[in-house]
């Protein structure tokens, strides 16, 4: 990694931190009912797209195995219908 890459990496992390702080502020000000609606919508979208998510995950797992990722990490990364439903 060179100095330019390091500077860009740090700038990207700082920008992500700023976005996260703003998101945290918004969440603090959001009602519980609104948060519940958002979580239910996210769960519904996950279920509706489960097949595509599982297919993409299988590709990611294959790449992780090719790159000799450890068994514990592979387990953490692996999805199945039960994990999506949980």
ABEGO torsion letter per residue (X at the ends): XBAAAAAAAAAAAAAAAAAAAAAAAAAAABBAAAAAAAAAAAAAAAAAAAAAAAAAAAAAAAAAAAAGBBAAAAAAABBBAAAAAX
